[in-house]
Amino acid sequence: MGVKNISSIRATVRQLLRDEYLSGSPFEFDDEELNVHIGEVLIEISEYKSQEVRETVVSNGTKEVDISTITNLLEIIKVEYPIGSDPQDFVKFTVFGNTLRIEDTTPALGANIYLYCYKAHQLTESTSSLSPDLERVLVEGTVAKAALAWVNNIRTQTNLAISTIDTISTTIGSMDARITQAINDLASGRVLIGSKKTETNTAIGNMTTRISQAINDLTSGRALINKINIGGAPENDYAQYAAVELNNAARYLEQSRGYLSEDTPSSEYGNYAARELNNAVAYLNKATGYFRTLTAQLDVAASATRYQAWANNQLMIYQNSLRMITKPKVWEY
C-alpha cells in the first residue's frame, strides 16, 4: 500500500469512509478525531505484533536500572550484560514499575546494558515503525472505529428526534388549549346574548303595556270632555294618568336600550374566540415545522442503521486481520 506517514493514513481512511473534500465544507472526520482512532489501533496492533527495539542504558553501579525514560515501552524481553560477548550474555532480571533489577551480577559503574524491548508502534509525519502489512491493518481498524464513532454520534439525532416529539406534543397541547378557550368564549357570548334578549323582550313588553294603559286613560278622559262631571275634572285626571304611564313606558324603553347595549360583550367574546383560533392556527403551523424536523431526524437515524451494518462489517474485517498477524517469537535464554 506504500503508506509511510500519518497524513497518508488519514487520506486513505477518508477515501474508504467516502469523506471527500468539498470546497467550502469541512471534512466529516477532522484530523484530531482520526488521530485518536489511529492511536487506538496502533496499540491494538502492538499487542499482537510489537515494535522490537534494543535500548541502551547506562549502569549506576548497582543492580537497579532506571527505565522511566524508555518511551512507549510494553515489555522488556531480554537484558544483555556485559555487551559484545559471542555468544551473547543474557542475565536474569525483574521489573517493578520504572525500575529493572539485574539478579545475576552487579554491572560496573558507567557500563552499557542492552535492553531488548517490545514497544508500541509509532506513526508520525516523518517516521513509521509499521511494515506494509501492518499499515493495511491500521487502515482497516481506523476505518472501522471512525465509522462506529460516527454511528454513536448519530444517536444524538435519535435523542433529538425524541425531544422533537415532546416539543410537538407540547405545541399540540397549546393548540388544543386555545381551541378549548375559543369554544368557551363562544359559549359565554351565546349565553349572554340569550339572557339579554329575554330581558330586553320583557322590558319592551312592559313598555307596550304602559303605552296601552296610557291610551286607555286618554280614551277614558276624552269621553268625559264637554260633560258636566260631579266632583272635579276627571278628564284631567285621566290625562295625568296617561302622562304617568307614558313616563313609565319611556323608562322601560331606556331599560331595553340598556339591555341591548349590554349585549355588546357577546360580540367581544366572539372577538376573543377569533383571536384564540388564530393562536391555535399559529401553533398548528409551528407543529408542522417540528414534524418536518422530526422527519429529517428520523431519516438520518434510518441512514445510520444502514451505515452501522457497514461499520460492523469493517470491524469484523479488521478483527480478522488482527488475528492473522504473526506474533513475534518468544525469546529464550
C-alpha positions as CSV (number, residue, x, y, z in Angstrom):
1,M,0.0,0.0,0.0
2,G,3.1,2.2,0.4
3,V,1.7,4.3,3.3
4,K,4.5,5.7,5.4
5,N,3.2,8.7,7.4
6,I,0.1,9.7,9.4
7,S,-1.2,12.1,6.7
8,S,-1.2,9.3,4.1
9,I,-3.0,7.0,6.5
10,R,-5.7,9.7,7.2
11,A,-6.1,10.3,3.4
12,T,-6.6,6.6,2.8
13,V,-9.1,6.3,5.6
14,R,-11.1,9.2,4.3
15,Q,-11.3,7.6,0.9
16,L,-12.7,4.4,2.4
17,L,-15.1,6.4,4.5
18,R,-16.1,8.5,1.5
19,D,-15.2,11.6,3.5
20,E,-14.3,13.6,0.4
21,Y,-13.3,17.2,0.4
22,L,-15.8,19.7,-0.9
23,S,-14.9,23.3,-1.4
24,G,-16.3,25.4,1.5
25,S,-17.3,22.4,3.6
26,P,-15.2,20.7,6.3
27,F,-14.3,17.0,6.4
28,E,-16.8,14.8,8.3
29,F,-13.9,13.5,10.3
30,D,-11.3,16.0,11.4
31,D,-7.6,15.2,11.7
32,E,-7.6,15.1,15.5
33,E,-10.5,12.6,15.6
34,L,-8.8,10.3,13.1
35,N,-5.5,10.6,15.0
36,V,-7.3,9.3,18.2
37,H,-8.6,6.3,16.3
38,I,-5.2,5.7,14.7
39,G,-3.6,5.8,18.2
40,E,-6.0,3.2,19.5
41,V,-5.4,0.8,16.6
42,L,-1.6,1.2,16.9
43,I,-1.9,0.0,20.5
44,E,-4.1,-3.0,19.4
45,I,-1.7,-3.9,16.6
46,S,1.2,-3.6,19.1
47,E,-0.5,-6.2,21.4
48,Y,-0.3,-8.7,18.5
49,K,3.0,-7.7,17.0
50,S,5.0,-5.1,18.8
51,Q,7.8,-2.9,17.6
52,E,11.1,-4.7,18.5
53,V,13.7,-2.3,19.8
54,R,17.0,-2.6,21.5
55,E,17.6,0.2,24.1
56,T,20.9,1.1,25.7
57,V,21.0,2.2,29.3
58,V,24.0,3.1,31.5
59,S,24.6,1.4,34.8
60,N,24.8,3.5,38.0
61,G,27.0,0.8,39.6
62,T,24.1,-1.0,41.3
63,K,21.8,-3.9,40.4
64,E,18.9,-1.5,39.7
65,V,18.4,0.4,36.4
66,D,16.0,3.3,35.9
67,I,13.9,2.6,32.8
68,S,11.4,5.6,33.1
69,T,13.0,7.3,30.1
70,I,12.1,4.5,27.7
71,T,9.0,5.7,25.8
72,N,6.1,3.5,24.6
73,L,7.5,0.5,26.4
74,L,5.3,-2.5,26.5
75,E,7.6,-5.2,27.8
76,I,11.3,-6.0,28.3
77,I,12.2,-9.4,26.9
78,K,15.9,-9.8,27.5
79,V,18.7,-8.0,29.2
80,E,22.3,-8.3,27.8
81,Y,25.3,-7.7,30.1
82,P,28.1,-7.5,29.5
83,I,27.6,-6.5,25.9
84,G,29.6,-7.6,22.9
85,S,30.2,-11.2,24.0
86,D,29.9,-14.0,21.5
87,P,27.7,-15.8,22.3
88,Q,25.7,-13.0,23.9
89,D,25.5,-12.9,27.7
90,F,21.9,-12.6,29.0
91,V,21.1,-12.1,32.6
92,K,18.1,-12.7,34.8
93,F,16.1,-9.6,35.7
94,T,12.9,-8.4,37.3
95,V,10.8,-5.3,36.6
96,F,8.8,-3.3,39.2
97,G,7.4,0.0,38.0
98,N,10.1,2.0,36.4
99,T,12.9,0.0,37.9
100,L,14.7,-3.0,36.4
101,R,16.8,-5.2,38.7
102,I,19.6,-7.4,37.4
103,E,19.7,-10.6,39.5
104,D,22.9,-12.4,38.4
105,T,25.5,-9.7,38.7
106,T,26.1,-6.0,39.5
107,P,27.1,-4.0,36.4
108,A,30.1,-1.7,36.7
109,L,29.5,2.0,37.1
110,G,29.1,3.6,33.6
111,A,28.8,0.2,31.8
112,N,26.3,-0.1,28.9
113,I,23.4,-2.5,29.2
114,Y,21.3,-3.7,26.3
115,L,17.5,-4.0,26.9
116,Y,15.6,-5.9,24.3
117,C,12.1,-4.4,24.3
118,Y,8.7,-4.7,22.9
119,K,7.3,-1.2,22.2
120,A,4.1,0.2,20.9
121,H,4.3,1.1,17.2
122,Q,4.7,4.8,16.3
123,L,3.5,6.8,13.3
124,T,4.2,10.4,12.7
125,E,4.6,12.7,9.7
126,S,8.2,11.7,9.3
127,T,8.6,8.2,10.7
128,S,6.7,4.9,10.9
129,S,7.5,1.6,12.6
130,L,4.9,-0.3,10.7
131,S,5.6,-2.8,7.9
132,P,3.2,-2.6,4.8
133,D,1.1,-5.4,6.1
134,L,0.6,-3.7,9.4
135,E,-0.2,-0.4,7.7
136,R,-3.1,-2.2,5.9
137,V,-4.4,-3.4,9.3
138,L,-4.1,0.1,10.7
139,V,-6.2,1.5,7.9
140,E,-8.8,-1.2,8.4
141,G,-9.0,-0.6,12.1
142,T,-9.2,3.2,11.8
143,V,-12.0,3.0,9.2
144,A,-14.0,0.6,11.5
145,K,-13.5,2.7,14.6
146,A,-14.2,6.0,12.9
147,A,-17.4,4.6,11.3
148,L,-18.7,3.2,14.6
149,A,-17.9,6.5,16.3
150,W,-19.9,8.3,13.7
151,V,-22.8,5.9,14.3
152,N,-22.6,6.6,18.0
153,N,-22.8,10.3,17.3
154,I,-25.9,9.7,15.2
155,R,-27.6,8.5,18.4
156,T,-27.7,12.2,19.2
157,Q,-30.1,12.6,16.2
158,T,-32.3,9.9,17.7
159,N,-32.3,11.7,21.1
160,L,-33.1,15.0,19.3
161,A,-36.0,13.2,17.5
162,I,-37.4,12.1,20.8
163,S,-37.1,15.6,22.1
164,T,-38.8,16.9,19.0
165,I,-41.7,14.5,19.6
166,D,-42.0,16.0,23.1
167,T,-42.0,19.5,21.6
168,I,-44.7,18.6,19.1
169,S,-46.8,17.2,21.9
170,T,-46.4,20.4,23.9
171,T,-47.2,22.5,20.8
172,I,-50.3,20.5,20.0
173,G,-51.4,20.7,23.7
174,S,-51.0,24.5,23.4
175,M,-53.1,24.5,20.3
176,D,-55.8,22.4,22.0
177,A,-55.9,24.8,24.9
178,R,-56.5,27.7,22.5
179,I,-59.3,25.9,20.7
180,T,-60.9,25.0,24.1
181,Q,-60.7,28.6,25.2
182,A,-62.3,29.7,21.9
183,I,-65.2,27.3,22.4
184,N,-65.6,28.6,26.0
185,D,-65.6,32.2,24.8
186,L,-68.3,31.5,22.2
187,A,-70.4,29.6,24.7
188,S,-70.1,32.6,27.1
189,G,-71.1,35.0,24.4
190,R,-74.0,32.8,23.4
191,V,-75.4,32.7,27.0
192,L,-75.1,36.4,27.3
193,I,-76.9,37.0,24.0
194,G,-79.8,34.7,25.1
195,S,-80.2,36.2,28.6
196,K,-80.2,39.9,27.4
197,K,-82.6,39.1,24.6
198,T,-85.1,37.8,27.2
199,E,-84.6,40.7,29.5
200,T,-85.0,43.1,26.5
201,N,-88.2,41.5,25.4
202,T,-89.6,41.7,28.9
203,A,-88.7,45.4,29.1
204,I,-90.3,46.1,25.7
205,G,-93.4,44.2,26.8
206,N,-93.7,46.3,29.9
207,M,-93.3,49.4,27.8
208,T,-96.1,48.3,25.5
209,T,-98.4,47.6,28.4
210,R,-97.8,51.1,29.8
211,I,-98.4,52.7,26.4
212,S,-101.7,50.8,26.1
213,Q,-102.7,51.9,29.5
214,A,-101.9,55.5,28.6
215,I,-104.1,55.2,25.5
216,N,-106.9,53.7,27.6
217,D,-106.6,56.6,30.1
218,L,-106.7,59.2,27.4
219,T,-109.7,57.4,25.8
220,S,-111.5,57.5,29.1
221,G,-110.6,61.1,29.7
222,R,-111.8,62.0,26.1
223,A,-115.2,60.6,26.9
224,L,-115.6,63.0,29.8
225,I,-114.6,66.1,28.0
226,N,-117.5,68.6,27.5
227,K,-119.5,66.8,30.1
228,I,-120.7,68.1,33.4
229,N,-118.9,65.9,35.9
230,I,-119.6,65.8,39.6
231,G,-116.6,66.0,41.9
232,G,-114.0,67.9,39.9
233,A,-112.4,67.3,36.4
234,P,-111.9,63.5,35.9
235,E,-110.8,64.1,32.3
236,N,-107.7,65.9,33.6
237,D,-107.0,63.1,36.0
238,Y,-107.1,60.6,33.1
239,A,-104.7,62.8,31.2
240,Q,-102.3,62.8,34.1
241,Y,-102.7,59.0,34.4
242,A,-101.8,58.8,30.7
243,A,-98.8,61.0,31.2
244,V,-97.6,58.9,34.1
245,E,-98.0,55.7,32.0
246,L,-96.1,57.3,29.1
247,N,-93.2,58.2,31.5
248,N,-93.2,54.6,32.7
249,A,-93.1,53.4,29.1
250,A,-90.2,55.7,28.5
251,R,-88.3,54.2,31.4
252,Y,-88.9,50.7,30.1
253,L,-87.7,51.9,26.7
254,E,-84.4,53.1,28.3
255,Q,-84.2,49.9,30.2
256,S,-84.5,47.9,27.0
257,R,-81.8,50.1,25.3
258,G,-79.6,49.4,28.3
259,Y,-80.1,45.6,27.9
260,L,-79.3,46.0,24.2
261,S,-76.1,47.9,25.0
262,E,-75.1,45.2,27.5
263,D,-75.4,42.8,24.6
264,T,-72.1,44.2,23.2
265,P,-69.9,41.9,25.4
266,S,-71.2,39.0,23.4
267,S,-69.5,40.3,20.3
268,E,-66.4,40.8,22.4
269,Y,-66.5,37.1,23.3
270,G,-66.7,36.4,19.6
271,N,-63.5,38.5,19.1
272,Y,-61.8,36.6,21.9
273,A,-62.7,33.3,20.2
274,A,-61.4,34.5,16.9
275,R,-58.1,35.5,18.5
276,E,-57.8,32.1,20.2
277,L,-58.4,30.3,16.9
278,N,-55.7,32.4,15.3
279,N,-53.3,31.4,18.0
280,A,-54.3,27.8,17.5
281,V,-53.5,28.1,13.8
282,A,-50.1,29.6,14.7
283,Y,-49.4,26.6,17.0
284,L,-50.5,24.2,14.2
285,N,-48.0,25.8,11.8
286,K,-45.3,25.5,14.4
287,A,-46.2,21.9,15.0
288,T,-46.0,21.3,11.2
289,G,-42.5,22.7,11.2
290,Y,-41.5,20.4,14.0
291,F,-42.9,17.5,12.1
292,R,-40.6,18.4,9.2
293,T,-37.6,18.5,11.5
294,L,-38.7,15.2,13.1
295,T,-38.9,13.6,9.6
296,A,-35.4,14.7,8.8
297,Q,-34.0,13.5,12.1
298,L,-35.6,10.1,11.6
299,D,-34.3,9.8,8.1
300,V,-30.8,10.4,9.4
301,A,-31.4,7.8,12.1
302,A,-32.5,5.3,9.4
303,S,-29.4,6.0,7.4
304,A,-27.3,5.4,10.5
305,T,-28.8,2.0,10.8
306,R,-27.6,1.0,7.3
307,Y,-24.2,2.7,8.0
308,Q,-23.8,0.8,11.2
309,A,-24.2,-2.5,9.4
310,W,-21.4,-1.5,7.1
311,A,-19.3,-0.3,10.0
312,N,-19.8,-3.6,11.9
313,N,-18.6,-5.4,8.7
314,Q,-15.5,-3.3,8.6
315,L,-14.9,-4.1,12.3
316,M,-15.1,-7.8,11.6
317,I,-12.6,-7.4,8.7
318,Y,-10.2,-5.6,11.0
319,Q,-10.5,-8.1,13.8
320,N,-9.9,-11.0,11.4
321,S,-6.8,-9.2,10.1
322,L,-5.5,-8.7,13.7
323,R,-5.8,-12.4,14.4
324,M,-3.9,-13.2,11.3
325,I,-0.9,-11.1,12.4
326,T,2.1,-13.3,13.1
327,K,3.2,-12.7,16.6
328,P,6.9,-12.4,17.4
329,K,8.8,-15.4,18.7
330,V,9.2,-15.8,22.4
331,W,12.7,-15.0,23.5
332,E,14.6,-17.7,25.5
333,Y,18.0,-17.7,27.2
